[in-house]
Amino acid sequence: MEAPVVSWRGVTKRYGDVAALDGVDLDVPRGEIFALLGPNGAGKTTLISIVAGLVRATAGTTTVLGHDVVADYRATRRAVGLVPQEINFDPFFTVEETLRIQAGYFGVRLSSDRLEEILHALDLASKRHANTRALSGGMKRRLLIGKALVHEPSVLFLDEPTAGVDVQLRQALWAYVRTLRSRGTTIVLTTHYLEEAEELADRVAVIAGGRILVVEEKVRLLERHAAKTLRVALSAPVASLPPSLLALGARLEDGGLAVSVAAPPGASFGPALSALAGAGLPVRDVETRRMRLEDVFVSLLKQGEPGDGP
């Protein structure tokens, strides 16, 4: 089995009596889009900062491509690209100058072809000679991603990459993230936009209070935790439901114009549909709804509140 690109083992980070991370064990394999989800203060940014060399762990080991981030920091930092939450470039340089200076930090001479590729991929070509202080918020976000890519890292960390950007730009960045993954780049994503993780991620980890609550393939996570709802719109209102439907937990909605039945993950709506047919209700439309990743996330956080096990 191929070794993970990034691995945390027993990683703990304490600030006095506060544990920002508490014995985290986590692996990210090559070529994966991995979403790290959690509320504010959960430890997401601390975990990423340890990999990037911005924070030193109190205990445990972290490796990138098999190299320890402390003992062999030159190799690990060369392999990592980081897109931080904060805007962090000099406002007096142009876009092109910013990218060339960033490449120099890694000892890389940015070729014209590579520069053009980054500028066009992130729709920054028209701004290459503009001072960064003149860029819009969305353009600044794109430039942050460009800075993280100048040295062609093996693993890219995106810490809230689309915070504060419009829907059109967000979707464009999603498309570019998929392109990077298709080229073999491993991507670790933190985001408060749960639809972003649902759209992009192969696997999901939920972290709260510095502890990992769950790590699972996104599809499998939704299958296991996402309850379903059957909603039947009626062409005429009814005053009550027959016992066969009440026994399945059905309830009336919209003043008697709709019937709703919930089912746990993996369960069938067969019995409910049979009961509906047998009741002779005036059915106008039928739809099913599944919990989204956001609903599963909230449920997992509630299960992992203090006092619960991991």
Buried (B, 14 or more C-beta within 10 A) or exposed (E): EEEBBBBBEBBBBBEEEEBBBBBBEBBBBBBBBBBBBBBEEBBBBBBBBBBBBEBEBBEBBBBBBEBEBBEBBEBBBBBBBBBBBEEEBEEEBBBBBBBBBBBEEBEBEBEEEBBEEBBEBBBBBEBBEBBBEEBEEBBBBBBBBBBBBBBBBBBBBBBBBBBEBEEEBBEBBBEBBBEBBEEEBBBBBBBBBBEBBBBBBBBBBBBBBBBBBBBBBBEEBBEEBBBBBBBBBBEEEBEEBBEBBEEBEBEBBEEBBBBBBBBEBEEEBEBBBEBBEEBEBEBEEEEEEBBEBBBBBEBBBEBBEEEEEE
